[in-house]
Amino acid sequence: MIEKMYGSYYSAGTVSNISKQVASQVERYHQRQLSDKFFCVYLDATYIPLRRDTYQREAVYVAVGIKPNGHKEIIDYRIAPVENI
């Protein structure tokens, strides 16, 4: 996907190293304090292909908040093997 989007190839090892480097940033994102109030919150899931032990589609839950001024914000997301956890 990266090669198609950006015209660059990254080996599996490079992707793994990048993932390890950003893991702490991702964890901080999940644990951050939400400072704003939301007028409305939408919850949904979509399936994306992921490769773990096998190659399969897994659900990504996304929480989107709409602030009183109308701006949308991704509140959080989680990856799960199935949509009904």
BELDA-V704845 format. One record per run of one state. SS is the DSSP state (a for helix, b for strand, c for the rest). FROM is the first residue (numbers start at 0). TO is the last residue. If there is no record, write none. Layout:
# BELDA-V704845
ss	from	to
SS	FROM	TO
SS	FROM	TO
This chain:
# BELDA-V704845
ss	from	to
c	0	0
a	1	5
c	6	10
a	11	30
c	31	38
b	39	50
c	51	53
b	54	65
c	66	70
b	71	79
c	80	84
